[in-house]
């Protein structure tokens, strides 16, 4: 008796595409550390500069520099503020040089540069400034549930898209599952995560310009239309394809772009 391997292959393809988008979102998002390497005093130094901090206390920048003749400083100021630049010397802690950036309220940002020095030269690690955003801590159970459900939504969305392209018979249940997961992960848990991190449930349209919120809402609307169409006609394909391609398009927008941001210039002194 022959088994139909087509559904298995389509599920495998959906999972692979989901993983590709997850990696893309991770590497292109504004919270991914700035990773690089430089050389000073004949020593190669690899560094990772933080762009996100969700812990209590000051944000610790920590770089391994074994040569004790190398020291340096950090130049920083609050992003979107009228502050003058502040300079702090890097502290040596064993093999590491460290700098502590002052803790900010949720959505507050600091722009900073790291410089290394020895007797002969000065090396700027990040000629293009690095910006670190401070967030509130999200309970791991809520955060990971949100992440897993959004991954599931992506898998079901791609699987529904492939089902529509191949004219399969499971378009409606796959579309229904996509809508359920998008609603639970994006429109229910998403605002809860947002509130823990930035003290606001929703900062997208019409209250703000957070692209993460906006693209989640746009994706759900497209899939809701696709659900209505496939509920009326289980063989309907057009809106499933539109919703699937739309979801892929919004996932090509890096995560957290135009996200919550504290504008210090508008705060009362």
C-alpha positions in Angstrom: 0.0 0.0 0.0 1.5 3.3 -1.1 1.6 6.2 1.3 1.2 9.8 0.3 4.3 11.6 1.2 3.1 15.0 -0.1 1.6 16.3 3.2 4.7 15.3 5.1 6.9 17.1 2.6 4.8 20.2 2.7 4.9 20.3 6.5 8.7 19.9 6.4 8.9 22.7 3.9 6.7 25.0 6.1 8.9 24.3 9.1 12.1 25.0 7.1 10.7 28.3 5.8 9.7 29.2 9.4 13.2 28.6 10.7 14.7 30.7 7.9 12.5 33.6 8.8 13.2 33.2 12.5 17.0 33.4 11.8 16.5 36.4 9.5 14.4 38.2 12.1 17.0 37.5 14.8 20.0 38.6 12.7 18.4 41.8 11.3 16.4 43.0 14.3 17.6 46.1 16.2 18.1 44.1 19.4 20.7 41.8 17.9 24.2 42.7 19.3 26.7 44.5 17.2 29.4 41.8 16.6 32.8 42.5 15.2 36.5 42.4 15.7 39.4 44.9 15.8 43.1 44.9 16.4 45.2 46.9 18.9 48.7 46.4 20.1 48.9 43.4 17.8 46.1 41.7 19.6 42.8 40.6 17.9 39.8 41.6 19.9 36.3 40.2 19.3 33.4 42.1 20.7 29.7 42.0 21.1 28.0 45.3 21.9 24.6 45.1 23.5 21.5 46.7 21.9 18.9 45.5 24.4 18.8 45.3 28.2 15.9 43.8 30.2 17.6 43.3 33.6 17.5 45.5 36.7 20.5 47.7 37.3 22.9 49.3 34.8 23.6 47.7 31.4 27.0 46.0 31.5 29.1 46.2 28.3 31.8 43.5 28.7 34.7 42.8 26.3 37.5 40.3 26.6 40.8 42.1 26.3 43.7 40.0 27.7 46.4 42.6 27.2 46.6 44.6 30.4 48.3 47.5 28.6 45.1 48.2 26.8 42.4 50.4 28.4 39.7 52.6 27.1 36.6 54.6 27.6 32.9 54.7 26.7 31.2 57.8 25.3 27.4 58.0 25.7 24.3 60.0 26.1 20.6 59.4 26.2 19.1 58.9 22.7 16.7 61.7 21.6 17.8 64.0 24.3 19.5 67.3 24.8 22.2 65.7 27.0 25.9 66.5 26.6 28.1 63.5 25.9 29.4 61.7 29.0 32.6 59.7 29.2 33.4 56.9 31.6 36.6 54.9 31.8 36.5 51.2 31.1 37.1 49.2 34.2 39.4 46.1 34.1 37.9 43.0 35.6 40.5 40.2 35.0 40.6 39.6 31.3 37.7 41.9 30.6 37.2 45.7 30.1 33.7 46.7 31.2 31.4 49.8 31.1 28.1 50.3 33.0 25.5 52.3 31.1 23.0 53.9 33.5 19.7 52.1 33.7 16.8 53.8 31.8 13.0 53.5 32.1 11.2 51.1 29.7 11.7 52.2 26.0 14.6 54.5 27.0 17.6 54.4 24.8 21.3 55.2 25.2 23.6 55.9 22.2 27.3 54.9 22.9 30.8 54.4 21.5 33.5 52.2 22.8 37.2 53.2 22.4 40.3 51.2 23.2 43.7 52.9 23.9 47.3 52.0 24.6 50.4 54.2 24.5 50.6 54.2 20.7 47.0 54.2 19.4 43.3 54.7 19.9 40.8 52.4 18.3 37.1 53.1 18.0 35.2 49.8 18.0 31.9 51.1 16.6 32.4 54.0 14.2 28.7 53.8 13.6 27.1 54.4 16.9 25.4 51.7 18.9 22.0 52.2 20.5 20.8 50.1 23.4 17.2 50.0 24.4 16.0 49.3 27.9 13.0 47.1 28.5 11.1 45.7 31.4 11.5 42.0 32.2 8.8 39.7 30.6 8.0 36.6 32.7 9.7 33.7 30.8 6.5 31.6 30.7 4.5 34.4 29.0 7.4 35.3 26.6 8.1 31.8 25.5 4.4 30.9 25.1 4.1 34.0 22.9 7.1 33.1 20.8 6.1 29.4 20.4 2.6 30.3 19.3 3.9 32.9 16.8 6.2 30.2 15.4 3.2 27.9 15.1 1.2 30.6 13.3 4.1 31.0 10.8 4.2 27.3 10.2 0.5 27.0 9.6 0.4 30.1 7.4 3.1 28.8 5.1 1.5 25.3 5.1 -1.8 26.9 4.1 -0.1 28.9 1.4 1.5 25.7 0.0 -1.8 23.9 0.2 -3.4 26.7 -1.8 -0.6 26.6 -4.4 -0.9 22.8 -4.8 -4.8 23.0 -4.8 -5.0 20.7 -1.8 -8.2 19.9 0.2 -7.1 21.2 3.6 -7.1 24.9 2.9 -9.9 25.8 5.3 -8.7 24.0 8.4 -5.1 25.3 7.9 -6.4 28.8 7.4 -8.5 28.5 10.6 -5.5 27.3 12.6 -3.4 30.2 11.3 -6.0 32.7 12.4 -6.3 31.1 15.8 -2.6 31.1 16.4 -2.1 34.7 15.1 -4.9 35.9 17.4 -3.6 34.1 20.5 0.1 34.9 19.9 -0.1 38.3 18.2 -3.2 40.1 19.4 -3.7 38.5 22.8 -0.2 37.6 24.2 1.6 40.2 22.1 0.1 43.2 24.0 0.7 41.5 27.3 4.4 41.0 26.4 4.5 44.6 25.2 3.0 45.9 28.5 5.6 44.1 30.6 8.4 45.4 28.4 7.3 49.0 27.7 4.3 49.7 30.0 1.9 49.9 27.0 -0.4 47.3 25.6 -0.5 48.7 22.0 1.8 51.3 20.4 0.8 50.6 16.7 -1.9 52.3 14.7 -3.9 54.4 15.6 -1.9 55.2 18.8 1.6 55.1 17.5 3.9 53.8 14.7 5.2 50.5 16.1 5.7 48.3 13.0 5.6 45.1 15.1 2.1 45.9 16.2 1.1 47.2 12.8 2.3 44.2 10.8 0.7 41.8 13.3 -2.6 43.6 12.9 -2.3 43.7 9.1 -1.4 40.0 8.9 -4.4 39.1 11.1 -6.8 41.1 8.9 -5.6 39.4 5.8 -6.0 36.0 7.3 -9.4 36.9 8.7 -10.5 37.8 5.2 -9.0 34.5 3.9 -10.9 32.6 6.7 -14.2 34.2 5.7 -13.6 33.3 2.0 -12.6 29.7 2.7 -15.4 29.2 5.2 -17.9 30.1 2.4 -15.9 28.1 -0.2 -13.4 25.5 1.2 -11.6 25.4 -2.2 -11.1 29.2 -2.3 -7.4 29.9 -2.9 -6.9 33.6 -3.9 -7.1 35.2 -0.4 -5.1 32.4 1.2 -2.3 33.1 -1.3 -2.7 36.9 -0.7 -2.6 36.4 3.1 0.3 34.0 2.9 2.4 36.3 0.7 1.4 39.2 2.9 2.6 37.4 6.0 5.9 36.7 4.3 6.2 40.3 3.3 5.7 41.6 6.9 8.2 39.1 8.3 10.8 40.5 5.9 10.5 43.7 8.0 13.0 43.3 10.8 11.5 42.7 14.3 11.1 45.8 16.6 11.8 48.4 13.9 10.2 51.7 14.9 9.3 50.0 18.2 8.6 51.7 21.5 11.0 54.6 22.1 11.2 57.2 24.8 11.7 60.7 23.5 13.6 62.5 26.3 13.2 65.9 24.5 9.5 65.8 25.2 9.7 64.9 28.9 9.2 67.6 31.5 12.4 68.5 33.3 
